[in-house]
């Protein structure tokens, strides 16, 4: 079996891995890159029409977004995923195609005026529709064989409705090997969906590392955090603008807002309106409210048994048309506006930011990971001015990040997920993380489990029969300035950690001598460890 790392190698998005086994060639995920690139994805070394199938972990565009492009280039084999992933891809891939068609119109209008070559979108709505005919759905834990000698099982990854880790068992040359792809491993105790499940055994593991170098806030009370932001903002007469991924995060927020409404946690504004301004988010919410019980957790099922929709409530309003979207900012009543995209890179959220960023009474509340280089990340890092639609906008609104809310497992959760294997993998490949995070998490896996681990670069090829890399991949960043920016960001993170350590140390002022001594010894032991290096 050969494993070739195409995308999300030393980067967070663009997941794509090529497997060659039993005379077949197939992909695990085929995602679109989002945000700033540092390493260029490897080119797919085979013609799309020669691929035998695709295994898809979940519907997010950074995992599924290039499937229509393959279909437009000759791919016509099955795409295997769970039923919920198929349902979500039906709306997400069409939405992605529509956005690209609209971008082509905008770009080509400018190109014609300047005499430049016209831009062709990677794929069209027709391409997306054609690709969706290839999808075949399987439930969790139902083993199937997409080709002789290859068996596949989807396991609940707890990241998104229908998200899966994928267990692939290959029998060739008289040998049986199992490789597991984690997909995106979910955070624990999230609404609507179950916690991630660890597979039982693997010889090889490909694991994501989005939060592989940090910890989430423990037992974060999302409802109380959200209620506090709403109370503060509404009392000031402003709007709460929430950039949120249309699929997954928007529905979680609606779950929390239903509780806020139900328990009357915002005083004096009982009937505040909540707008979901995204055609995709509206469609996804209908899917979540549909017949998806097999993917729900016990709490959601209990609500449904009582006739309660977990994500719908009074004062919930949706905006589908452009006219409905424009009217939201014409209404002076304080309100919640949930809109995509979650990283503020495109979509209607940019219009809401234009109307609210300059208002000191408003709040922009971030509830998800912001990739470096995106507008969301720039705002979180304290930008005082941003440019939207060619206009400079002064940032006077409160910029707040909701602590602890994340669709991804943190470092300890990822390690716990690995620890849940009854038979640990012999080799771990770390991907789907920033440049430095991939390497750091690979080191952590080696230290914690004494398992060989590495973070491959784009184009790296590993042969399980030889037990060695046939190609190391491209280690040269395409954007050296971005690489320097990332190193600077990592040092800023170290400085922030030092400030946090200082704050923690300050709490020991009135502690017992024994506790102070123990804490001091821990700090000195860490310093001594790095002095030796």
Secondary structure, 3 states (H helix, E strand, C coil): CEEEEEECCCCCCCCEEEEEECCEEEEEEECCCCCCCCCCCCCCCCCHHHCCEEECCCCCHHHHCCHHHHHHCCCCCEEEECHHHHHHHHHHHHHHHHHHHHHHHHHHHHHHHHCCCCCCCCCCHHHHHHHHCCEEECCCCCCEEEECCEEEEEEECCCCCCCEEEEEEEEECCEEEEEEECCCCCCCCCCCCCCCCCCCECCEEEEECCECCCCCCCCCCHHHHHHHHHHHHHHCCCCEEEECCCCCHHHHHHHHHHHHHHCCCCCCCCCCEEEEECHHHHHHHHHHCCCCHHHCCHHHHHHHHCCCCCCCCCCEEEECCHHHHHHHCCCCCCEEEEECCCCCCCCCHHHHHHHHCCCCCCEEEECCCCCCCCHHHHHHCCCCEEEECCEEEECCCEEEECCCCCCCCEHHHHHHHHHCCCECCCEEEEECCCHHHHHHHHHHHHHHHCCEEECCCCCCEEECCCCEEEECCCCCCCCHHHHHHHHHHHHHHHHHHHHHHHHHHHHHHHCCHHHHHHHHHHHHHHHHHHHHC
